[in-house]
C-alpha cells in the first residue's frame, strides 16, 4: 500500500503527466454529464418503457457502450459506435480499393485524408441511425406522452440533428483525450461507458442473490465474484501473451565503439489485434438491431430477434465467426512482415537459421498465422462467456462483465493506459515506481 501511495505522489509530481490526467478527467466528466442531458422536448420521467427495453438483448449493449445515454434519451444517446462502424468500412476499403491503399502509403497527409473520410462517413451513418433511434423511441414511449411537444416533423428533425451533433462531440472529446490527455481517447470513452454500468449491475446481482430469486444466496454471489476475477486474470494473460522471435544483429565498429552483436527479440503478440476485432464484430452485429428498429413496428420478427439477442445460439455462432475473421483482417493490416524484414535487413539483423529478405518475411508471416488462429479462438471463447454465465443463473446485466466485449475492452484499455502512464514514470526513474534501482517492465526486460 505504501508503494502505491508513493507511486501516486510521483505521478502528481510530473507536471506534464499531471496536466494530461486532469484534462482527461475533465473531458470524461463532460462526457458523463452529457449522458444525462435528455433531448429537448422529451419528458425524462416517462422513459421507463425505453429503459425496460434496454435491460435485455442487444439493446443492453448499445446502452452499455453509451454509458446509459441510450436509455436516457440523452443528447449522447447514439454514443461512439457510429464512428466505429465508419472506421470498419474505411479500413475494409483500404484493403480492397486502390485509391484508399494509395492514401495509406502517403504517410501523414494520407492518414489525415482517411480520417476526414471517416468523419464524413460517420455523419452519414448518424443521419440514418438518428431518425431510426427517434422512430424506435416514438414506438416505445411516444404514446405515453413522453414527447411533450408532440410527434411533429420539426421535433424529429431537430432531435436528429442534436443526436448527430452529440455523437460528433463525443468523437471530438476522444480526439482531445488522445492529443492532450493520456491517449486512447475513443477506447477510453467506450471503457468509461462500460464502467458506468458496473455498479448498478453488481448491486442488482447482489440483491438477486440475497433475495433467493435466482438461488444460491451469498455463497453463489461470492463464487461469481471469484469466477469474474479468474476470467479477468485469463484475459490479461491473453492480451499480454507474446511469441518471441530471436533476432541477431551483426557487429559493426564505428571509431572506438562497437555496435550490435547482441541477440534481441521481436515480441509477436498472441492477440496482436487487441480489442479491435471485438469492437468490429459487435458493430456489425448492431446492424440487425438497427434494421429491426427501422422496419419493424413491434420488433417481433423471430429471425431478427435471434440475431439481435446476444444470448441466443445463432447470435453467438455468427459472433465467433466474425471475431475470428476480423482478427485475421486486423492483424493483416497492422502487421507487415515484408516491412519488418526490410527494416531488419537495413539494420544488419537476421533471424538465426533464416535467410534475410523474402525468407524472413515468410517466416514472420507463418509465425503470425500460427499464433493468430488460437489467439482468435481464445478471445472468441471469452467473448461468448456471458451467454454461458446466463445459463448458470447470472443476471444479464452482470453477465456482460463475465467476459465478452465489456471485459476485453476494459482489460485492453486499462493496460494501454497504464503503459502510457508508466512510460512517463520510467523516463524520470522515480523511486516510487522503481525498486532497488531497477525493475522489470511489462515486456519482461530489465529497465535501469
Buried (B, 14 or more C-beta within 10 A) or exposed (E): EEEEEBBEEBBEEBEEBEEBBEBBEBBBEBBBEBBBBBBEBBBEEBBEBBBEBBBEBBBBBBBBBBBBBBBBBBBBBBBBBBBBBBBBBBBBBBEEEEEBEEBBEEEEEBEEBBEEBBBEBBBBBBBBBBBBBBBBBBBBBBEEEBBEEEEEEEBBEBBBEBBBBBBBBBBEBBBBBBEBBBBBBBBBBBBBBBBBBBEEBBEBBBEBBEEEEBEBEEEBBEEBBEBBEEBBEBBBEBBBBBBEBEBBBEEEEEEEEEEBEEEBBBBBBBBBBBBBBBBBBBBBBBEBBBBBBBEBEEBEBEEBBBBBBBBBEEBBEBBBEBBBBBBBBBBBBEBBBBEBBBEBBEBBBBBEEBEBBEBBBBBBBEBBEEBBEEBBEBBBBBBBBBBBBBEBBBBBBBBBBBBBBBBBBBBBBBBBBEBBBBEBBBEEBBEBBBEEEEBEEEEEEEBE
